[in-house]
Amino acid sequence: MDSINRQQPEDNFKNLAGTEALEKIRELAKAAGSCFFCTQMRTSQPFDTRPMAAEKIDDEGNFWFLSANDSHKNSELEADPSTQLLFQGGAHTDFMTLYGKSYISRDKQKIDELWDPMMKTWFTEGKDDPRITVIQFKPEQGYYWDTKHGMAVALLKRTVGAIKGETYDDSIEGNINI
C-alpha cells in the first residue's frame, strides 16, 4: 500500500468478482460511453489505439463492436487477439481498464442484432454491407478507480481533508476479476 492510502481513515480498496464485477463493468462503461480500443499489446512497444463505442455489453460482460473487415484493428486482431479497453467517464471518476481477447466473426444474426441506422455513416451499404464484421471482446481481468459516494461527497471529503491537513478521500479502486 502506498503512503497516501495508508494515511486514510477508511478503506479505499475493494476487489470485485462475479456479479459485482459485471455490474461495475457495465456502470463504468456506460458512464464513459466509449473507450479506447487497444491492439498490438507487445511489451516495450507502443500499442495501437482508437476510440470505439460498444454496441452491446452482454450478461457475461462481453463487449460487442461492429468493424470493417479491412480496418487496421481487424488485421492486428487476426495476428494477435490480445486487447485492452480504456475508459474514462468523468474528469475525476469512472476509470477502468480491461484486458482480454477479441474475436472477429461475420455472424449475420449478430450484425442484425447490433445494427443501428447511424452505423450507415461507416457502412454505406447498410447492414448488408459486405465489409461489416463483429468483434467480440471477452474481458479476462481489469482494474477500476471510482468514488464510493459520487463527486459531491468526494469533493466535500477532500475539502475537509485539506482544511484539517488530513487525508479524506472517497475513492475506491481494485481488481476486476471476470
OpenMM code with the backbone's topology and positions (N, CA, C; nanometers):
from openmm import Vec3, app, unit

residues = "MET ASP SER ILE ASN ARG GLN GLN PRO GLU ASP ASN PHE LYS ASN LEU ALA GLY THR GLU ALA LEU GLU LYS ILE ARG GLU LEU ALA LYS ALA ALA GLY SER CYS PHE PHE CYS THR GLN MET ARG THR SER GLN PRO PHE ASP THR ARG PRO MET ALA ALA GLU LYS ILE ASP ASP GLU GLY ASN PHE TRP PHE LEU SER ALA ASN ASP SER HIS LYS ASN SER GLU LEU GLU ALA ASP PRO SER THR GLN LEU LEU PHE GLN GLY GLY ALA HIS THR ASP PHE MET THR LEU TYR GLY LYS SER TYR ILE SER ARG ASP LYS GLN LYS ILE ASP GLU LEU TRP ASP PRO MET MET LYS THR TRP PHE THR GLU GLY LYS ASP ASP PRO ARG ILE THR VAL ILE GLN PHE LYS PRO GLU GLN GLY TYR TYR TRP ASP THR LYS HIS GLY MET ALA VAL ALA LEU LEU LYS ARG THR VAL GLY ALA ILE LYS GLY GLU THR TYR ASP ASP SER ILE GLU GLY ASN ILE ASN ILE".split()
positions = [
    Vec3(0.0849, -0.1176, 0.0000),
    Vec3(0.0000, 0.0000, 0.0000),
    Vec3(0.0893, 0.1236, 0.0000),
    Vec3(0.0513, 0.2242, -0.0765),
    Vec3(0.1325, 0.3447, -0.0847),
    Vec3(0.1062, 0.4380, 0.0331),
    Vec3(0.1914, 0.5387, 0.0493),
    Vec3(0.1851, 0.6267, 0.1658),
    Vec3(0.0546, 0.7055, 0.1741),
    Vec3(-0.0004, 0.7490, 0.0625),
    Vec3(-0.1256, 0.8251, 0.0665),
    Vec3(-0.2397, 0.7368, 0.1153),
    Vec3(-0.2507, 0.6160, 0.0637),
    Vec3(-0.3587, 0.5275, 0.1067),
    Vec3(-0.3436, 0.4851, 0.2523),
    Vec3(-0.2212, 0.4737, 0.3020),
    Vec3(-0.2006, 0.4367, 0.4421),
    Vec3(-0.2512, 0.5447, 0.5368),
    Vec3(-0.2547, 0.6696, 0.4918),
    Vec3(-0.2975, 0.7806, 0.5773),
    Vec3(-0.4495, 0.7931, 0.5885),
    Vec3(-0.5223, 0.7213, 0.5082),
    Vec3(-0.6671, 0.7358, 0.5065),
    Vec3(-0.7321, 0.6625, 0.6229),
    Vec3(-0.8332, 0.7242, 0.6855),
    Vec3(-0.9019, 0.6570, 0.7963),
    Vec3(-0.9993, 0.5491, 0.7497),
    Vec3(-1.0328, 0.5449, 0.6206),
    Vec3(-1.1258, 0.4430, 0.5724),
    Vec3(-1.0635, 0.3644, 0.4577),
    Vec3(-1.1105, 0.2431, 0.4403),
    Vec3(-1.0587, 0.1553, 0.3361),
    Vec3(-1.1024, 0.2062, 0.1991),
    Vec3(-1.0106, 0.2085, 0.1041),
    Vec3(-1.0464, 0.2534, -0.0297),
    Vec3(-1.0026, 0.1528, -0.1370),
    Vec3(-0.9925, 0.0262, -0.0982),
    Vec3(-0.9535, -0.0775, -0.1934),
    Vec3(-1.0521, -0.1928, -0.1829),
    Vec3(-1.1103, -0.2314, -0.2976),
    Vec3(-1.2042, -0.3423, -0.2969),
    Vec3(-1.1957, -0.4162, -0.4297),
    Vec3(-1.1522, -0.5415, -0.4255),
    Vec3(-1.1527, -0.6250, -0.5449),
    Vec3(-1.2948, -0.6707, -0.5745),
    Vec3(-1.3255, -0.6826, -0.7025),
    Vec3(-1.4594, -0.7234, -0.7441),
    Vec3(-1.4524, -0.8510, -0.8262),
    Vec3(-1.5509, -0.9381, -0.8076),
    Vec3(-1.5603, -1.0622, -0.8847),
    Vec3(-1.7072, -1.0935, -0.9071),
    Vec3(-1.7323, -1.1828, -1.0005),
    Vec3(-1.8677, -1.2307, -1.0258),
    Vec3(-1.9635, -1.1210, -1.0656),
    Vec3(-2.0849, -1.1279, -1.0106),
    Vec3(-2.1910, -1.0332, -1.0434),
    Vec3(-2.1503, -0.8901, -1.0116),
    Vec3(-2.0822, -0.8709, -0.8999),
    Vec3(-2.0381, -0.7368, -0.8605),
    Vec3(-1.9410, -0.6791, -0.9639),
    Vec3(-1.8527, -0.7614, -1.0168),
    Vec3(-1.7590, -0.7167, -1.1207),
    Vec3(-1.8331, -0.6809, -1.2490),
    Vec3(-1.9283, -0.7644, -1.2892),
    Vec3(-2.0053, -0.7366, -1.4106),
    Vec3(-2.0863, -0.6079, -1.3982),
    Vec3(-2.1440, -0.5844, -1.2812),
    Vec3(-2.2191, -0.4606, -1.2590),
    Vec3(-2.1283, -0.3383, -1.2689),
    Vec3(-2.0081, -0.3474, -1.2122),
    Vec3(-1.9138, -0.2349, -1.2180),
    Vec3(-1.8689, -0.2108, -1.3615),
    Vec3(-1.8440, -0.3185, -1.4368),
    Vec3(-1.8052, -0.3043, -1.5775),
    Vec3(-1.9142, -0.2297, -1.6539),
    Vec3(-2.0382, -0.2714, -1.6388),
    Vec3(-2.1493, -0.2058, -1.7098),
    Vec3(-2.1633, -0.0598, -1.6672),
    Vec3(-2.1546, -0.0352, -1.5368),
    Vec3(-2.1691, 0.1003, -1.4828),
    Vec3(-2.0629, 0.1946, -1.5394),
    Vec3(-1.9368, 0.1529, -1.5337),
    Vec3(-1.8291, 0.2417, -1.5775),
    Vec3(-1.8242, 0.2552, -1.7296),
    Vec3(-1.8566, 0.1483, -1.8016),
    Vec3(-1.8608, 0.1567, -1.9485),
    Vec3(-1.9729, 0.2506, -1.9923),
    Vec3(-2.0872, 0.2436, -1.9245),
    Vec3(-2.1990, 0.3320, -1.9573),
    Vec3(-2.1627, 0.4771, -1.9273),
    Vec3(-2.0980, 0.5021, -1.8139),
    Vec3(-2.0582, 0.6385, -1.7782),
    Vec3(-1.9635, 0.6971, -1.8824),
    Vec3(-1.8751, 0.6144, -1.9357),
    Vec3(-1.7784, 0.6612, -2.0351),
    Vec3(-1.8433, 0.6787, -2.1724),
    Vec3(-1.9327, 0.5895, -2.2093),
    Vec3(-1.9980, 0.5975, -2.3394),
    Vec3(-1.9161, 0.5406, -2.4539),
    Vec3(-1.7866, 0.5493, -2.4431),
    Vec3(-1.6972, 0.4921, -2.5441),
    Vec3(-1.5657, 0.4571, -2.4744),
    Vec3(-1.4760, 0.3980, -2.5493),
    Vec3(-1.3487, 0.3571, -2.4906),
    Vec3(-1.2377, 0.3742, -2.5932),
    Vec3(-1.1160, 0.3576, -2.5484),
    Vec3(-1.0039, 0.3398, -2.6400),
    Vec3(-0.9834, 0.1897, -2.6533),
    Vec3(-0.9893, 0.1416, -2.7753),
    Vec3(-0.9754, 0.0002, -2.8092),
    Vec3(-0.8301, -0.0181, -2.8537),
    Vec3(-0.7524, -0.0920, -2.7752),
    Vec3(-0.6075, -0.1013, -2.7966),
    Vec3(-0.5672, -0.2411, -2.8438),
    Vec3(-0.4821, -0.2447, -2.9449),
    Vec3(-0.4323, -0.3698, -3.0012),
    Vec3(-0.2803, -0.3633, -3.0098),
    Vec3(-0.2215, -0.4727, -3.0541),
    Vec3(-0.0758, -0.4870, -3.0646),
    Vec3(-0.0106, -0.4621, -2.9288),
    Vec3(-0.0498, -0.5409, -2.8331),
    Vec3(-0.0093, -0.5254, -2.6937),
    Vec3(0.1265, -0.5908, -2.6668),
    Vec3(0.2281, -0.5472, -2.7385),
    Vec3(0.3619, -0.6038, -2.7221),
    Vec3(0.4390, -0.5285, -2.6143),
    Vec3(0.5160, -0.6007, -2.5381),
    Vec3(0.5955, -0.5415, -2.4321),
    Vec3(0.6956, -0.4418, -2.4885),
    Vec3(0.7075, -0.3280, -2.4240),
    Vec3(0.8043, -0.2221, -2.4573),
    Vec3(0.7817, -0.1593, -2.5937),
    Vec3(0.6639, -0.1768, -2.6522),
    Vec3(0.6316, -0.1168, -2.7810),
    Vec3(0.5036, -0.0339, -2.7663),
    Vec3(0.4918, 0.0737, -2.8423),
    Vec3(0.3644, 0.1469, -2.8396),
    Vec3(0.2530, 0.0574, -2.8931),
    Vec3(0.1377, 0.0636, -2.8303),
    Vec3(0.0249, -0.0136, -2.8815),
    Vec3(-0.0611, 0.0775, -2.9685),
    Vec3(-0.1398, 0.0161, -3.0555),
    Vec3(-0.2307, 0.0919, -3.1414),
    Vec3(-0.3619, 0.1115, -3.0680),
    Vec3(-0.4188, 0.2295, -3.0816),
    Vec3(-0.5434, 0.2591, -3.0125),
    Vec3(-0.6328, 0.3447, -3.0992),
    Vec3(-0.7618, 0.3266, -3.0794),
    Vec3(-0.8607, 0.4069, -3.1492),
    Vec3(-0.9865, 0.4135, -3.0638),
    Vec3(-1.0617, 0.5249, -3.0726),
    Vec3(-1.1860, 0.5333, -2.9967),
    Vec3(-1.2929, 0.4462, -3.0612),
    Vec3(-1.3682, 0.3772, -2.9780),
    Vec3(-1.4800, 0.2944, -3.0254),
    Vec3(-1.5886, 0.2924, -2.9186),
    Vec3(-1.7104, 0.2704, -2.9632),
    Vec3(-1.8232, 0.2546, -2.8712),
    Vec3(-1.8806, 0.1149, -2.8910),
    Vec3(-1.8977, 0.0445, -2.7827),
    Vec3(-1.9572, -0.0890, -2.7906),
    Vec3(-2.1041, -0.0758, -2.8270),
    Vec3(-2.1492, -0.1636, -2.9118),
    Vec3(-2.2905, -0.1679, -2.9468),
    Vec3(-2.3703, -0.2371, -2.8371),
    Vec3(-2.3030, -0.3251, -2.7628),
    Vec3(-2.3718, -0.4020, -2.6594),
    Vec3(-2.2700, -0.4575, -2.5606),
    Vec3(-2.3122, -0.4711, -2.4348),
    Vec3(-2.2385, -0.5463, -2.3327),
    Vec3(-2.3368, -0.6527, -2.2851),
    Vec3(-2.3021, -0.7792, -2.3050),
    Vec3(-2.3971, -0.8863, -2.2728),
    Vec3(-2.3899, -0.9277, -2.1256),
    Vec3(-2.4687, -1.0266, -2.0887),
    Vec3(-2.4783, -1.0710, -1.9491),
    Vec3(-2.3510, -1.1340, -1.8948),
    Vec3(-2.2618, -1.1771, -1.9824),
    Vec3(-2.1340, -1.2336, -1.9386),
    Vec3(-2.0233, -1.1279, -1.9347),
    Vec3(-2.0560, -1.0033, -1.9706),
    Vec3(-1.9567, -0.8961, -1.9705),
    Vec3(-1.8811, -0.8833, -2.1009),
    Vec3(-1.9220, -0.9552, -2.2053),
    Vec3(-1.8586, -0.9415, -2.3370),
    Vec3(-1.9034, -0.8110, -2.4013),
    Vec3(-1.8099, -0.7440, -2.4639),
    Vec3(-1.8383, -0.6217, -2.5391),
    Vec3(-1.8495, -0.6590, -2.6865),
    Vec3(-1.9463, -0.5996, -2.7559),
    Vec3(-1.9699, -0.6287, -2.8966),
    Vec3(-1.9561, -0.5007, -2.9775),
    Vec3(-1.8722, -0.5056, -3.0803),
    Vec3(-1.8454, -0.3920, -3.1682),
    Vec3(-1.8696, -0.4331, -3.3129),
    Vec3(-1.8991, -0.3369, -3.3981),
    Vec3(-1.9002, -0.3590, -3.5424),
    Vec3(-1.7762, -0.2918, -3.5986),
    Vec3(-1.7140, -0.3570, -3.6956),
    Vec3(-1.5878, -0.3080, -3.7508),
    Vec3(-1.5778, -0.3469, -3.8980),
    Vec3(-1.5016, -0.2707, -3.9732),
    Vec3(-1.4804, -0.3026, -4.1149),
    Vec3(-1.3736, -0.4105, -4.1290),
    Vec3(-1.3981, -0.5043, -4.2193),
    Vec3(-1.3054, -0.6160, -4.2381),
    Vec3(-1.1674, -0.5715, -4.2861),
    Vec3(-1.1588, -0.4524, -4.3475),
    Vec3(-1.0299, -0.4051, -4.3979),
    Vec3(-0.9634, -0.3030, -4.3038),
    Vec3(-1.0117, -0.2943, -4.1794),
    Vec3(-0.9530, -0.1997, -4.0835),
    Vec3(-0.8213, -0.2528, -4.0284),
    Vec3(-0.7389, -0.1606, -3.9825),
    Vec3(-0.6122, -0.2000, -3.9192),
    Vec3(-0.6380, -0.2862, -3.7963),
    Vec3(-0.7410, -0.2509, -3.7185),
    Vec3(-0.7664, -0.3270, -3.5962),
    Vec3(-0.7994, -0.4720, -3.6261),
    Vec3(-0.8770, -0.4955, -3.7317),
    Vec3(-0.9091, -0.6340, -3.7670),
    Vec3(-0.7832, -0.7107, -3.8057),
    Vec3(-0.6958, -0.6487, -3.8838),
    Vec3(-0.5692, -0.7139, -3.9210),
    Vec3(-0.4850, -0.7441, -3.7981),
    Vec3(-0.4794, -0.6483, -3.7057),
    Vec3(-0.4000, -0.6667, -3.5845),
    Vec3(-0.4581, -0.7765, -3.4962),
    Vec3(-0.5915, -0.7818, -3.4868),
    Vec3(-0.6555, -0.8857, -3.4051),
    Vec3(-0.6387, -1.0248, -3.4647),
    Vec3(-0.6355, -1.0333, -3.5962),
    Vec3(-0.6125, -1.1632, -3.6597),
    Vec3(-0.4728, -1.2148, -3.6271),
    Vec3(-0.3759, -1.1249, -3.6145),
    Vec3(-0.2394, -1.1642, -3.5793),
    Vec3(-0.2246, -1.1935, -3.4300),
    Vec3(-0.2971, -1.1173, -3.3462),
    Vec3(-0.2892, -1.1338, -3.2007),
    Vec3(-0.4181, -1.0799, -3.1397),
    Vec3(-0.5011, -1.1638, -3.0793),
    Vec3(-0.6300, -1.1188, -3.0254),
    Vec3(-0.6211, -1.0425, -2.8933),
    Vec3(-0.5009, -1.0256, -2.8369),
    Vec3(-0.4873, -0.9539, -2.7098),
    Vec3(-0.5350, -0.8095, -2.7254),
    Vec3(-0.6199, -0.7682, -2.6328),
    Vec3(-0.6843, -0.6376, -2.6425),
    Vec3(-0.6933, -0.5739, -2.5046),
    Vec3(-0.6848, -0.4407, -2.5024),
    Vec3(-0.7078, -0.3643, -2.3804),
    Vec3(-0.8093, -0.2556, -2.4131),
    Vec3(-0.9079, -0.2385, -2.3254),
    Vec3(-1.0039, -0.1295, -2.3377),
    Vec3(-0.9796, -0.0317, -2.2232),
    Vec3(-0.9763, 0.0979, -2.2549),
    Vec3(-0.9532, 0.2026, -2.1558),
    Vec3(-1.0754, 0.2940, -2.1504),
    Vec3(-1.1255, 0.3211, -2.0298),
    Vec3(-1.2460, 0.4007, -2.0112),
    Vec3(-1.2202, 0.5167, -1.9165),
    Vec3(-1.2833, 0.6309, -1.9449),
    Vec3(-1.2852, 0.7445, -1.8534),
    Vec3(-1.4220, 0.8091, -1.8644),
    Vec3(-1.5011, 0.7997, -1.7578),
    Vec3(-1.6363, 0.8518, -1.7600),
    Vec3(-1.6476, 0.9968, -1.7185),
    Vec3(-1.5561, 1.0429, -1.6362),
    Vec3(-1.5588, 1.1814, -1.5896),
    Vec3(-1.4174, 1.2313, -1.5681),
    Vec3(-1.4076, 1.3575, -1.5353),
    Vec3(-1.2750, 1.4169, -1.5163),
    Vec3(-1.2012, 1.3575, -1.3957),
    Vec3(-1.2774, 1.3147, -1.2945),
    Vec3(-1.2145, 1.2671, -1.1704),
    Vec3(-1.2687, 1.1333, -1.1214),
    Vec3(-1.3452, 1.0637, -1.2037),
    Vec3(-1.4074, 0.9396, -1.1587),
    Vec3(-1.4423, 0.8514, -1.2780),
    Vec3(-1.4870, 0.7313, -1.2498),
    Vec3(-1.5331, 0.6378, -1.3527),
    Vec3(-1.4218, 0.5938, -1.4474),
    Vec3(-1.3103, 0.5495, -1.3929),
    Vec3(-1.1981, 0.4999, -1.4732),
    Vec3(-1.1945, 0.3477, -1.4682),
    Vec3(-1.1582, 0.2866, -1.5805),
    Vec3(-1.1483, 0.1409, -1.5838),
    Vec3(-1.0575, 0.0999, -1.6992),
    Vec3(-0.9827, -0.0062, -1.6761),
    Vec3(-0.9075, -0.0709, -1.7830),
    Vec3(-0.9425, -0.2192, -1.7799),
    Vec3(-0.9640, -0.2757, -1.8982),
    Vec3(-0.9952, -0.4177, -1.9098),
    Vec3(-0.8992, -0.4822, -2.0079),
    Vec3(-0.8519, -0.6012, -1.9752),
    Vec3(-0.7667, -0.6803, -2.0634),
    Vec3(-0.8421, -0.8061, -2.1025),
    Vec3(-0.8212, -0.8486, -2.2256),
    Vec3(-0.8852, -0.9715, -2.2692),
    Vec3(-0.8478, -1.0046, -2.4119),
    Vec3(-0.9328, -1.0817, -2.4745),
    Vec3(-0.9116, -1.1251, -2.6134),
    Vec3(-1.0310, -1.0830, -2.6964),
    Vec3(-1.0043, -1.0522, -2.8232),
    Vec3(-1.1095, -1.0143, -2.9171),
    Vec3(-1.1156, -1.1141, -3.0309),
    Vec3(-1.2391, -1.1433, -3.0713),
    Vec3(-1.2615, -1.2421, -3.1766),
    Vec3(-1.3493, -1.1804, -3.2849),
    Vec3(-1.3130, -1.2036, -3.4094),
    Vec3(-1.3827, -1.1465, -3.5244),
    Vec3(-1.4715, -1.2532, -3.5881),
    Vec3(-1.5927, -1.2120, -3.6246),
    Vec3(-1.6816, -1.3030, -3.6974),
    Vec3(-1.7625, -1.2215, -3.7982),
    Vec3(-1.8350, -1.2934, -3.8810),
    Vec3(-1.9270, -1.2316, -3.9774),
    Vec3(-2.0694, -1.2797, -3.9489),
    Vec3(-2.0980, -1.3065, -3.8240),
    Vec3(-2.2269, -1.3591, -3.7807),
    Vec3(-2.3389, -1.2618, -3.8196),
    Vec3(-2.4142, -1.2978, -3.9223),
    Vec3(-2.5198, -1.2115, -3.9765),
    Vec3(-2.6274, -1.1834, -3.8718),
    Vec3(-2.6610, -1.2844, -3.7922),
    Vec3(-2.7621, -1.2647, -3.6880),
    Vec3(-2.7146, -1.1613, -3.5855),
    Vec3(-2.5870, -1.1664, -3.5496),
    Vec3(-2.5323, -1.0707, -3.4534),
    Vec3(-2.5257, -0.9310, -3.5149),
    Vec3(-2.4911, -0.9228, -3.6433),
    Vec3(-2.4897, -0.7926, -3.7114),
    Vec3(-2.6293, -0.7316, -3.7071),
    Vec3(-2.7315, -0.8116, -3.7374),
    Vec3(-2.8701, -0.7633, -3.7322),
    Vec3(-2.9063, -0.7152, -3.5918),
    Vec3(-2.8634, -0.7898, -3.4916),
    Vec3(-2.8929, -0.7544, -3.3521),
    Vec3(-2.8260, -0.6230, -3.3121),
    Vec3(-2.7030, -0.6023, -3.3567),
    Vec3(-2.6250, -0.4860, -3.3161),
    Vec3(-2.6478, -0.3630, -3.4028),
    Vec3(-2.7075, -0.3814, -3.5198),
    Vec3(-2.7186, -0.2734, -3.6172),
    Vec3(-2.7965, -0.1539, -3.5624),
    Vec3(-2.7419, -0.0372, -3.5895),
    Vec3(-2.8044, 0.0908, -3.5578),
    Vec3(-2.7987, 0.1718, -3.6871),
    Vec3(-2.9075, 0.2363, -3.7287),
    Vec3(-2.9065, 0.3103, -3.8551),
    Vec3(-2.7930, 0.4131, -3.8667),
    Vec3(-2.7438, 0.4646, -3.7548),
    Vec3(-2.6325, 0.5605, -3.7593),
    Vec3(-2.5031, 0.4946, -3.8080),
    Vec3(-2.4961, 0.3618, -3.7994),
    Vec3(-2.3767, 0.2906, -3.8464),
    Vec3(-2.3589, 0.3041, -3.9976),
    Vec3(-2.4646, 0.3470, -4.0650),
    Vec3(-2.4560, 0.3638, -4.2100),
    Vec3(-2.3535, 0.4717, -4.2478),
    Vec3(-2.3157, 0.5543, -4.1522),
    Vec3(-2.2086, 0.6514, -4.1737),
    Vec3(-2.0802, 0.5800, -4.2157),
    Vec3(-2.0517, 0.4649, -4.1553),
    Vec3(-1.9299, 0.3896, -4.1836),
    Vec3(-1.9541, 0.2741, -4.2809),
    Vec3(-2.0734, 0.2193, -4.2759),
    Vec3(-2.1085, 0.1065, -4.3634),
    Vec3(-2.2181, 0.1545, -4.4573),
    Vec3(-2.1760, 0.2192, -4.5644),
    Vec3(-2.2671, 0.2938, -4.6526),
    Vec3(-2.3697, 0.2070, -4.7235),
    Vec3(-2.3475, 0.0769, -4.7295),
    Vec3(-2.4453, -0.0127, -4.7922),
    Vec3(-2.5441, -0.0686, -4.6898),
    Vec3(-2.5423, -0.0133, -4.5698),
    Vec3(-2.6345, -0.0571, -4.4653),
    Vec3(-2.5884, -0.1858, -4.3990),
    Vec3(-2.6807, -0.2508, -4.3291),
    Vec3(-2.6421, -0.3697, -4.2528),
    Vec3(-2.6037, -0.4880, -4.3405),
    Vec3(-2.6250, -0.4766, -4.4705),
    Vec3(-2.5805, -0.5818, -4.5625),
    Vec3(-2.4473, -0.5482, -4.6283),
    Vec3(-2.3817, -0.4420, -4.5822),
    Vec3(-2.2505, -0.4036, -4.6359),
    Vec3(-2.1557, -0.5228, -4.6185),
    Vec3(-2.0896, -0.5652, -4.7240),
    Vec3(-2.0031, -0.6834, -4.7147),
    Vec3(-1.8777, -0.6625, -4.6280),
    Vec3(-1.8499, -0.5386, -4.5909),
    Vec3(-1.7301, -0.5120, -4.5086),
    Vec3(-1.7542, -0.5298, -4.3591),
    Vec3(-1.8784, -0.5413, -4.3153),
    Vec3(-1.9089, -0.5453, -4.1714),
    Vec3(-1.8613, -0.6758, -4.1088),
    Vec3(-1.7913, -0.6609, -3.9977),
    Vec3(-1.7583, -0.7748, -3.9126),
    Vec3(-1.8018, -0.7418, -3.7699),
    Vec3(-1.8125, -0.8443, -3.6901),
    Vec3(-1.8447, -0.8314, -3.5489),
    Vec3(-1.7177, -0.8615, -3.4700),
    Vec3(-1.6881, -0.7769, -3.3730),
    Vec3(-1.5778, -0.8045, -3.2801),
    Vec3(-1.6393, -0.8310, -3.1431),
    Vec3(-1.6060, -0.9459, -3.0884),
    Vec3(-1.6467, -0.9808, -2.9524),
    Vec3(-1.5224, -0.9698, -2.8652),
    Vec3(-1.5274, -0.8773, -2.7680),
    Vec3(-1.4198, -0.8631, -2.6704),
    Vec3(-1.4611, -0.9368, -2.5444),
    Vec3(-1.3782, -1.0346, -2.5031),
    Vec3(-1.4037, -1.1116, -2.3813),
    Vec3(-1.3046, -1.0668, -2.2742),
    Vec3(-1.3517, -0.9896, -2.1755),
    Vec3(-1.2597, -0.9452, -2.0706),
    Vec3(-1.2137, -1.0614, -1.9831),
    Vec3(-1.0880, -1.0567, -1.9442),
    Vec3(-1.0314, -1.1585, -1.8558),
    Vec3(-0.9957, -1.1010, -1.7194),
    Vec3(-0.9522, -0.9768, -1.7190),
    Vec3(-0.9170, -0.9100, -1.5939),
    Vec3(-0.9207, -0.7596, -1.6155),
    Vec3(-0.9203, -0.6849, -1.5066),
    Vec3(-0.9225, -0.5404, -1.5191),
    Vec3(-0.8924, -0.4729, -1.3873),
    Vec3(-0.9041, -0.3399, -1.3900),
    Vec3(-0.8804, -0.2579, -1.2722),
    Vec3(-0.9708, -0.1360, -1.2843),
    Vec3(-1.0225, -0.0881, -1.1721),
    Vec3(-1.1092, 0.0296, -1.1744),
    Vec3(-1.0689, 0.1294, -1.0669),
    Vec3(-1.1053, 0.2555, -1.0904),
    Vec3(-1.0903, 0.3648, -0.9953),
    Vec3(-1.2212, 0.4422, -1.0000),
    Vec3(-1.2825, 0.4650, -0.8860),
    Vec3(-1.4132, 0.5282, -0.8828),
    Vec3(-1.4287, 0.6035, -0.7515),
    Vec3(-1.5460, 0.6618, -0.7283),
    Vec3(-1.5791, 0.7192, -0.5982),
    Vec3(-1.6804, 0.6273, -0.5315),
    Vec3(-1.6825, 0.6302, -0.3998),
    Vec3(-1.7788, 0.5476, -0.3265),
    Vec3(-1.9175, 0.6104, -0.3269),
    Vec3(-1.9214, 0.7427, -0.3144),
    Vec3(-2.0494, 0.8113, -0.2940),
    Vec3(-2.0746, 0.9239, -0.3940),
    Vec3(-1.9998, 0.9305, -0.5032),
    Vec3(-2.0197, 1.0353, -0.6031),
    Vec3(-1.9278, 1.1544, -0.5820),
    Vec3(-1.9244, 1.2395, -0.6815),
    Vec3(-1.8299, 1.3508, -0.6808),
    Vec3(-1.8598, 1.4559, -0.5742),
    Vec3(-1.9862, 1.4799, -0.5404),
    Vec3(-2.0172, 1.5811, -0.4389),
    Vec3(-1.9571, 1.5418, -0.3035),
    Vec3(-1.9755, 1.4169, -0.2641),
    Vec3(-1.9201, 1.3691, -0.1369),
    Vec3(-1.7676, 1.3676, -0.1442),
    Vec3(-1.7128, 1.3243, -0.2587),
    Vec3(-1.5671, 1.3204, -0.2744),
    Vec3(-1.5075, 1.4604, -0.2587),
    Vec3(-1.5696, 1.5602, -0.3198),
    Vec3(-1.5202, 1.6980, -0.3096),
    Vec3(-1.5298, 1.7480, -0.1657),
    Vec3(-1.6399, 1.7181, -0.0984),
    Vec3(-1.6557, 1.7584, 0.0410),
    Vec3(-1.5471, 1.6951, 0.1286),
    Vec3(-1.5223, 1.5660, 0.1107),
    Vec3(-1.4193, 1.4980, 0.1904),
    Vec3(-1.2805, 1.5567, 0.1638),
    Vec3(-1.2499, 1.5842, 0.0376),
    Vec3(-1.1190, 1.6433, 0.0066),
    Vec3(-1.1051, 1.7822, 0.0672),
    Vec3(-1.2138, 1.8604, 0.0644),
    Vec3(-1.2111, 1.9952, 0.1218),
    Vec3(-1.1857, 1.9887, 0.2722),
    Vec3(-1.2587, 1.9006, 0.3416),
    Vec3(-1.2387, 1.8828, 0.4862),
    Vec3(-1.0955, 1.8368, 0.5137),
    Vec3(-1.0475, 1.7429, 0.4319),
    Vec3(-0.9101, 1.6946, 0.4494),
    Vec3(-0.8071, 1.8045, 0.4299),
    Vec3(-0.8288, 1.8902, 0.3319),
    Vec3(-0.7348, 2.0000, 0.3070),
    Vec3(-0.7355, 2.0994, 0.4227),
    Vec3(-0.8533, 2.1281, 0.4771),
    Vec3(-0.8640, 2.2214, 0.5898),
    Vec3(-0.7970, 2.1641, 0.7142),
    Vec3(-0.8191, 2.0349, 0.7418),
    Vec3(-0.7651, 1.9708, 0.8620),
    Vec3(-0.6214, 1.9219, 0.8443),
    Vec3(-0.5733, 1.9169, 0.7196),
    Vec3(-0.4397, 1.8629, 0.6948),
    Vec3(-0.4362, 1.7116, 0.7118),
    Vec3(-0.5471, 1.6449, 0.6792),
    Vec3(-0.5594, 1.5000, 0.6887),
    Vec3(-0.6102, 1.4448, 0.5561),
    Vec3(-0.5897, 1.3172, 0.5350),
    Vec3(-0.6322, 1.2543, 0.4100),
    Vec3(-0.7723, 1.1980, 0.4251),
    Vec3(-0.8672, 1.2617, 0.3584),
    Vec3(-1.0040, 1.2113, 0.3480),
    Vec3(-1.0331, 1.1987, 0.1989),
    Vec3(-1.0478, 1.0792, 0.1552),
    Vec3(-1.0643, 1.0535, 0.0124),
    Vec3(-1.1789, 0.9554, -0.0049),
    Vec3(-1.2700, 0.9852, -0.0931),
    Vec3(-1.3859, 0.8996, -0.1168),
    Vec3(-1.3613, 0.8015, -0.2313),
    Vec3(-1.2357, 0.7856, -0.2701),
    Vec3(-1.2072, 0.6980, -0.3839),
    Vec3(-1.2147, 0.5507, -0.3446),
    Vec3(-1.2362, 0.4697, -0.4462),
    Vec3(-1.2350, 0.3240, -0.4308),
    Vec3(-1.1708, 0.2678, -0.5561),
    Vec3(-1.0899, 0.1657, -0.5408),
    Vec3(-1.0230, 0.1050, -0.6551),
    Vec3(-0.9999, -0.0426, -0.6258),
    Vec3(-0.9739, -0.1166, -0.7326),
    Vec3(-0.9442, -0.2573, -0.7126),
    Vec3(-0.9426, -0.3355, -0.8407),
    Vec3(-0.9085, -0.4613, -0.8271),
    Vec3(-0.9054, -0.5533, -0.9403),
    Vec3(-1.0458, -0.5944, -0.9779),
    Vec3(-1.0645, -0.6155, -1.1057),
    Vec3(-1.1893, -0.6717, -1.1568),
    Vec3(-1.1544, -0.8108, -1.2091),
    Vec3(-1.2097, -0.9100, -1.1433),
    Vec3(-1.1842, -1.0488, -1.1833),
    Vec3(-1.3082, -1.1060, -1.2492),
    Vec3(-1.2946, -1.1424, -1.3738),
    Vec3(-1.4071, -1.1923, -1.4523),
    Vec3(-1.4177, -1.3426, -1.4353),
] * unit.nanometer
topology = app.Topology()
chain = topology.addChain("A")
for resn in residues:
    res = topology.addResidue(resn, chain)
    for name in ("N", "CA", "C"):
        topology.addAtom(name, app.Element.getBySymbol(name[0]), res)
